[in-house]
Amino acid sequence: GKTISILIIGLLVPVYEEIIFRGVILDSSQRHLNFNAANIFQSLLFATVHGSLILFPVFFIFGMVTGFARKQSGGLLPGIIIHILNNVIAIIGYFN
């Protein structure tokens, strides 16, 4: 239902996706690439795992934006907040 969707997709998924993509993958990639290349790489992976060819550009841009938020803030919290807001709005739109 709506409540479980908000809890899992709206709150839990954004936290672990930000840790994985903007934390682990972006940080690891920057050991071998400059930030821009690493950000493109993690954004491509992020968009790919979402499995929608039609929405691929949206997921890619979302990954880029949250990657830049990570760089600017030095932490994951801004990306987590952006991601939570995005997912909760999408869930509410889906159920209404």
C-alpha positions in Angstrom: 0.0 0.0 0.0 0.8 3.7 0.0 2.3 3.7 3.6 4.6 0.8 3.0 5.7 2.3 -0.4 6.5 5.6 1.2 8.5 3.9 4.0 10.5 1.6 1.7 10.7 3.4 -1.6 10.4 6.9 -0.2 12.7 6.7 2.8 14.8 3.5 2.9 15.8 3.2 -0.8 17.1 6.8 -1.1 19.4 6.2 1.9 21.0 3.0 0.6 21.2 4.2 -3.0 23.0 7.4 -2.0 25.4 5.4 0.2 26.1 3.0 -2.7 26.2 5.4 -5.7 27.3 8.7 -4.3 29.3 7.2 -1.4 31.0 4.0 -2.4 31.0 4.2 -6.2 31.6 8.0 -6.6 34.3 8.0 -4.0 36.0 4.9 -5.3 35.9 6.1 -8.9 37.5 9.4 -7.9 40.6 7.4 -6.9 41.1 6.7 -10.6 39.2 9.4 -12.4 38.7 13.1 -12.0 35.4 14.2 -10.3 33.5 14.9 -13.6 34.4 11.5 -15.1 33.6 9.7 -11.8 30.3 11.5 -11.6 29.3 10.5 -15.1 30.3 6.9 -14.4 28.2 6.6 -11.2 25.3 8.4 -12.9 25.4 5.9 -15.8 25.4 3.0 -13.4 22.6 4.6 -11.4 20.4 5.1 -14.5 21.2 1.6 -15.7 20.2 -0.2 -12.6 16.8 1.5 -12.7 16.1 -0.5 -15.8 14.0 2.0 -17.8 15.3 3.1 -21.2 12.6 5.8 -21.5 13.5 7.3 -18.1 17.3 6.7 -18.5 18.0 10.4 -19.1 16.0 11.4 -16.1 17.8 9.0 -13.8 21.2 10.0 -15.3 20.5 13.7 -14.7 19.3 12.9 -11.2 22.6 11.0 -10.6 24.6 13.9 -11.8 22.7 16.4 -9.6 23.1 14.3 -6.5 26.7 13.7 -7.4 27.3 17.5 -7.5 25.4 17.8 -4.2 27.8 15.3 -2.7 30.8 17.2 -4.0 29.5 20.6 -2.8 28.5 19.5 0.6 31.2 16.9 1.3 28.5 14.6 2.6 25.5 12.4 1.6 22.8 14.2 3.5 21.8 16.7 0.8 21.5 13.9 -1.8 19.5 11.8 0.6 17.1 14.6 1.2 16.7 15.4 -2.6 16.2 11.6 -3.2 13.6 11.2 -0.5 11.7 14.2 -1.7 11.8 13.0 -5.3 10.6 9.4 -4.4 7.9 10.5 -2.0 6.5 12.9 -4.6 6.6 10.2 -7.2 4.8 7.7 -4.8 2.1 10.2 -3.9 1.6 11.0 -7.6 1.3 7.3 -8.4 -1.3 6.6 -5.8 -3.4 9.7 -6.6 
